[in-house]
Amino acid sequence: MILEKNKIFDLQFILDKNYFLAGIDEAGRGPLAGPVVAAAVIFEKEVFIPGVNDSKQLSENLRESLDKLIKEKAISFAYGIVDEKEIDRINILQATLKAMKIAVENLKTKPNLIIIDGNKSFNSKIPTKTIVKGDAKSFSIAAASILAKVKRDEIMKNAAISFPQYYWDKNKGYGTKQHIDAIKKHSYSPLHRITFLKNIIQNNQETLL
């Protein structure tokens, strides 16, 4: 099998078969509603899945297909989910780092090294390394980006059943014109991030119950 560049990138960190590398990424920093979701994933040294790439570069159908393969082939994978109220309380950056830390803590296999998409890390007893544009460079981080994106999309599709007026099944909570128009018309819901709506809502608008 010919390895793609992202798997070769990861192999530079894996010293032997018992050295476990965890890739971490998140989904949902930008939306107006819903949680931020982080995923962590560990593969055995020789595991490679063709097509695994930055989730933003993949179609929804391909992401969902790869999501299943990643779960089948990973030694361990886990999620960290921080909801909209906590995002409002501590801000999106801290919420994202908290979600990443939870994802690592939920792994059943303890990694030797954690590689994180971006340039911010979290407190951890396990060594961490940040990698800017890691989802495009690293196989493990790309896999984590797919798991996080599919999980968050699933959460928002389910939420859309209770709040169909916001079209979250289509926009996943991102600030599309259709979503913003819906907030202006219906006000905000309990799942919206209030700190993200300052330029959209009026002070006297009340949340939907």
Sequence and secondary structure as in RCSB ss.txt:
>XXXX:A:sequence
MILEKNKIFDLQFILDKNYFLAGIDEAGRGPLAGPVVAAAVIFEKEVFIPGVNDSKQLSENLRESLDKLIKEKAI
SFAYGIVDEKEIDRINILQATLKAMKIAVENLKTKPNLIIIDGNKSFNSKIPTKTIVKGDAKSFSIAAASILAKV
KRDEIMKNAAISFPQYYWDKNKGYGTKQHIDAIKKHSYSPLHRITFLKNIIQNNQETLL
>XXXX:A:secstr
    HHHHHHHTT  STT  EEEEEEE SS SBS EEEEEEE  TT   TT   GGGS HHHHHHHHHHHHHH S
EEEEEEE HHHHHHH HHHHHHHHHHHHHHH SS  SEEEEESS     SS EEEETTHHHH HHHHHHHHHHHH
HHHHHHHHHHHH GGG HHHHTT   HHHHHHHHHH   TTB GGG TTTS TT     
